[in-house]
Amino acid sequence: MNTNVLLINPWIYDFAAYDFWSKPLGLLYMAGILRKNSIGVQLIDCMNPCHPGLDGEKHIKKPRRKAFGQGHYPKERIPKPEPLQDFPRNYYRYGITPRIFRHELNSRTPPDLIMITSLMTYWYPGVFDVIRIVREIFPGIPVILGGIYATLCPEHALQSGADYVLTGEGELQIRFIIEDLLHRKIEYLPVLSELDSLPYPAFDLLPYKEQLPIMTSRGCPFRCTYCASHILNSSFRRRSPNHVAEEITFWNRNFGIRHFSFYDDAFLINSEDTAIPLMKEIIRRDLSCQFHCPNGLHLRTITAKISRLMYRSGFRTLRFGFETSDFERQLRTGGKVSNEHLHSAFSYLKEAGYAPQDIGLYLLCGLPEQDAREVEESIRFVLSLGARPILAEFSPIPGTALWNKAVETSSYDIANEPLFHNNSLLPCRHEHFSCEDYRKLKNTIRRGRSDT
């Protein structure tokens, strides 16, 4: 009998959610490795916005999607969890309905193992509900929970109902999964220090492929105080530019994919060895693809040469981590960028052909001890250049350098309840940073963009 594993990308439960080129990349890499070990894989993506079963759910509004792979998710209003009862916003399940999910489960070959991923720590209610339903339909089948929430909050994740909570990079657990749980002999074991040894992710399993994420590296050489990259990744490693170009070509030529996203934490770092050769190879192959960088590129790496190459090779969605225009805060949060870096990068990008409003800059909002004035000054500084400010509401992350300060300053019990990590709450905002201040900041951005 063939061994098979069921992989599940769970629901998002939140006040708001939007698909910025999101795909369960880690889960699909695991699927690729399992296939290399002659193990069958199935995927249920609870976040599929294009599931045909949604047409029969009259209470679900069909989500608006954009041709280049982003857009709204289907959503259904659900009761708020008890800890969030006093927060004055509606709470939703994003993704397919439970009825569709049960139908998907019942239509699959009974698996020998179920693997479920997780993302934001405060999205765990969706993970718990998926596991509960999986237990009903496949009693006795071992369930593994991995991913970001499982790694950052492993003790809390033990309450999920999963048999095993695995932390860190999933590939590190391959031997345990195959030998101990599936009782199979290892045929292929990836070398995580050499990312080129990994098979391509099993993107063919995705029910919709408007765009695909491409990994060029893992980890980050920086240690920003608010970021968990060094916790989620064992080290900073890169793929060879030719290997990345070959993968892009494969998905483009064989599946017609024209839109690709890069979620790397450090795509442009040491660009002479990686990003520049990759962009030159993309230009040489004349792929006519478009590339999107929603995760935040490093401003200090932008030069005239890189700007021209990005424009010529098809980079269209540019997002940068600027965080704040306050010099002291820049130093305290990691010192990776300054106002001078922004000025020079902005100039290079405009010269290369980018319109000012194409350049998006993430500004952190709601940091411990950060007042509204600092955020407003950062917004106005970005607007004065003609660029696009984007508020990135701070979410406290266990294990980061800012975590202890976040626990100390938050009015919520963030140490024991991951629901309070939700950035919609602004859980660590300064006592003089009111909800009204936050609304004014959003209005400042709206007015500033309408004036440009």
Beta strands, then each sheet from edge to edge (+ up, - down):
strand 1: 4-9
strand 2: 12-14
strand 3: 40-45
strand 4: 75-78
strand 5: 91-94
strand 6: 113-116
strand 7: 143-145
strand 8: 164-165
strand 9: 212-213
strand 10: 217-218
strand 11: 237-238
strand 12: 259-261
strand 13: 290-297
strand 14: 315-323
strand 15: 359-365
strand 16: 388-393
sheet 1: 3+ 1+ 6+ 7+ 8+
sheet 2: 2+ 5- 4+
sheet 3: 9+ 12+ 13+ 14+ 15+ 16+
sheet 4: 10+ 11-
end
